[in-house]
Amino acid sequence: MLPLALHPLLTLWHPRLAGKIAWARQLFRRIQEPMDTFTQHELILQSPDAKRIIKNYNRLAKVLLEFEVLYHRGWMRQVRRKGQKQLGPRI
């Protein structure tokens, strides 16, 4: 996953940074759908593998959220710097 995190597959209509955030959200949705199905069937959650699956899901969900927050904060800093630069010195 690390190589894709460094260079995620981006869509043509997204700016580079927005594309990275969209990639993380899309991947999260792809792992969320099966978990939603599992929670509807309690027998599945009682299986021996369920604990390991939930642990892996939580770990991956956390990484994707951190990835999104990291890029969003970077974007906010960039906008703030460029905005201050364009406004020029205060009078």
C-alpha positions as CSV (number, residue, x, y, z in Angstrom):
1,M,0.0,0.0,0.0
2,L,2.9,2.4,0.7
3,P,3.8,3.0,-3.0
4,L,0.1,3.8,-3.8
5,A,0.0,6.1,-0.8
6,L,3.0,8.1,-2.2
7,H,1.6,8.2,-5.7
8,P,-2.2,7.3,-5.6
9,L,-4.1,6.8,-8.8
10,L,-5.7,10.2,-9.5
11,T,-8.7,11.1,-11.6
12,L,-8.3,13.6,-14.4
13,W,-10.7,16.1,-13.1
14,H,-9.2,16.5,-9.6
15,P,-6.4,18.8,-8.7
16,R,-3.4,16.8,-7.4
17,L,-4.1,17.3,-3.7
18,A,-7.8,16.9,-4.0
19,G,-7.2,13.7,-5.9
20,K,-5.2,12.2,-3.1
21,I,-7.9,13.0,-0.6
22,A,-10.5,11.5,-2.9
23,W,-8.4,8.4,-3.3
24,A,-8.2,7.9,0.4
25,R,-12.0,8.4,0.8
26,Q,-12.7,6.0,-2.1
27,L,-10.5,3.3,-0.6
28,F,-12.2,3.8,2.8
29,R,-15.6,3.3,1.2
30,R,-14.4,0.1,-0.4
31,I,-13.4,-1.3,3.0
32,Q,-16.5,0.1,4.8
33,E,-19.1,-1.7,2.7
34,P,-18.1,-5.2,3.7
35,M,-17.8,-4.2,7.3
36,D,-21.4,-2.8,7.2
37,T,-22.5,-6.2,5.9
38,F,-20.6,-8.0,8.7
39,T,-22.3,-5.9,11.4
40,Q,-25.7,-6.9,10.1
41,H,-24.9,-10.6,10.6
42,E,-23.8,-11.3,14.2
43,L,-22.8,-14.8,13.5
44,I,-20.1,-13.6,11.2
45,L,-18.7,-11.4,14.0
46,Q,-18.5,-14.4,16.3
47,S,-16.2,-16.4,14.0
48,P,-12.6,-16.9,15.1
49,D,-11.3,-14.7,12.3
50,A,-13.6,-11.8,13.0
51,K,-11.4,-10.2,15.7
52,R,-8.4,-10.2,13.3
53,I,-10.5,-8.8,10.5
54,I,-11.9,-6.0,12.6
55,K,-8.4,-5.2,13.9
56,N,-7.1,-4.9,10.4
57,Y,-10.0,-2.9,9.3
58,N,-9.6,-0.4,12.2
59,R,-5.9,-0.1,11.5
60,L,-6.4,0.6,7.8
61,A,-9.3,3.0,8.5
62,K,-7.0,4.9,10.9
63,V,-4.2,5.1,8.3
64,L,-6.6,6.4,5.6
65,L,-8.0,9.0,7.9
66,E,-4.5,10.2,8.9
67,F,-3.5,10.3,5.3
68,E,-6.6,12.5,4.5
69,V,-6.0,14.8,7.5
70,L,-2.3,15.2,6.7
71,Y,-3.0,16.3,3.1
72,H,-5.9,18.5,4.1
73,R,-3.8,20.3,6.7
74,G,-1.0,20.7,4.2
75,W,-3.5,22.2,1.7
76,M,-4.8,24.6,4.4
77,R,-1.2,25.8,5.2
78,Q,-0.5,26.3,1.5
79,V,-3.7,28.3,1.0
80,R,-3.0,30.4,4.1
81,R,0.6,31.2,2.9
82,K,-0.5,32.0,-0.6
83,G,-3.4,34.1,0.6
84,Q,-1.1,36.1,2.9
85,K,1.4,36.5,0.1
86,Q,-1.3,37.8,-2.3
87,L,-2.7,40.2,0.3
88,G,0.8,41.7,0.8
89,P,1.9,43.5,3.9
90,R,-0.6,45.0,6.1
91,I,-1.0,48.7,6.1
